Amino acid sequence: MTILESEIQRISAAVEQATGFGLEDIRARNRRLPVVRARIILCYEIYKRGASAREIGQAIHRDRGSIGYLINRYQAEYDTSPIFREMAIKVKDILNEA
């Protein structure tokens, strides 16, 4: 397992703990808002740690354009959705504990 793979596993575990959606749910072709929110948080947290959109896309079975869109949506969701903000903060707290 590469460093990136282990980091993705660590972040996806935090996202699952905070949102209830694991890596397989996030990889699925599901456009329900709760799953999309979990996907946005996962992509953003991985990107913050230096992974490229291509690498993230390979990990969650999406193209790099979709990953760029998800990463760019993070701030808008954070600013406008209290539910999203609460999940994002919970993920950050879980990751900071580890």
C-alpha positions as CSV (number, residue, x, y, z in Angstrom):
1,M,0.0,0.0,0.0
2,T,1.4,3.4,-1.0
3,I,1.4,6.4,1.2
4,L,-1.4,7.9,-0.9
5,E,-3.5,4.8,-0.5
6,S,-3.0,4.6,3.2
7,E,-3.9,8.3,3.5
8,I,-7.1,7.8,1.4
9,Q,-8.1,4.9,3.7
10,R,-7.5,7.1,6.8
11,I,-9.5,10.0,5.4
12,S,-12.3,7.7,4.0
13,A,-12.6,6.1,7.5
14,A,-13.0,9.6,9.0
15,V,-15.6,10.5,6.4
16,E,-17.5,7.3,7.0
17,Q,-17.5,7.9,10.8
18,A,-18.8,11.5,10.3
19,T,-21.3,10.9,7.5
20,G,-22.1,7.2,7.5
21,F,-20.9,6.7,3.9
22,G,-17.8,4.6,3.2
23,L,-15.5,4.5,0.3
24,E,-17.7,2.0,-1.6
25,D,-20.7,4.3,-1.2
26,I,-18.7,7.3,-2.4
27,R,-17.4,5.3,-5.4
28,A,-20.9,4.2,-6.4
29,R,-22.7,6.1,-9.2
30,N,-25.0,7.8,-6.7
31,R,-26.1,11.4,-7.0
32,R,-28.1,11.6,-3.8
33,L,-27.1,14.7,-1.9
34,P,-25.9,13.1,1.3
35,V,-23.5,10.8,-0.7
36,V,-22.4,13.8,-2.8
37,R,-21.6,15.8,0.3
38,A,-19.5,12.9,1.6
39,R,-17.7,12.7,-1.8
40,I,-17.0,16.4,-1.7
41,I,-15.4,16.2,1.8
42,L,-13.4,13.2,0.9
43,C,-12.0,14.8,-2.3
44,Y,-11.2,18.1,-0.6
45,E,-9.4,16.5,2.3
46,I,-7.3,14.3,0.1
47,Y,-6.5,17.2,-2.2
48,K,-5.4,19.3,0.8
49,R,-2.8,16.7,1.5
50,G,-1.2,17.1,-1.9
51,A,-2.9,14.5,-4.2
52,S,-3.7,15.5,-7.7
53,A,-7.2,15.4,-9.2
54,R,-6.0,12.5,-11.4
55,E,-4.9,10.5,-8.4
56,I,-8.1,11.2,-6.5
57,G,-10.1,10.3,-9.5
58,Q,-8.4,6.9,-9.8
59,A,-9.1,6.2,-6.1
60,I,-12.8,7.0,-6.3
61,H,-13.5,6.0,-10.0
62,R,-14.2,9.5,-11.4
63,D,-12.5,11.6,-14.1
64,R,-10.3,14.4,-13.0
65,G,-12.8,17.0,-14.3
66,S,-15.4,15.7,-11.9
67,I,-12.8,15.8,-9.0
68,G,-12.0,19.4,-9.8
69,Y,-15.7,20.3,-9.7
70,L,-16.1,18.5,-6.3
71,I,-13.1,20.2,-4.8
72,N,-14.4,23.6,-6.0
73,R,-17.8,22.9,-4.6
74,Y,-16.4,22.5,-1.0
75,Q,-16.3,26.1,-0.1
76,A,-19.7,27.0,-1.5
77,E,-21.3,24.0,0.4
78,Y,-19.4,25.0,3.5
79,D,-20.6,28.5,3.4
80,T,-24.3,27.8,2.6
81,S,-25.1,24.4,4.2
82,P,-25.1,24.0,7.9
83,I,-25.5,20.2,7.5
84,F,-22.4,20.1,5.2
85,R,-20.4,22.4,7.5
86,E,-21.2,20.2,10.5
87,M,-20.0,17.1,8.6
88,A,-16.9,18.8,7.3
89,I,-15.9,20.0,10.8
90,K,-16.5,16.6,12.3
91,V,-14.2,15.0,9.6
92,K,-11.5,17.6,10.4
93,D,-11.8,16.9,14.1
94,I,-11.5,13.1,13.6
95,L,-8.5,13.6,11.3
96,N,-6.8,15.9,13.8
97,E,-7.3,13.4,16.6
98,A,-5.4,10.7,14.7
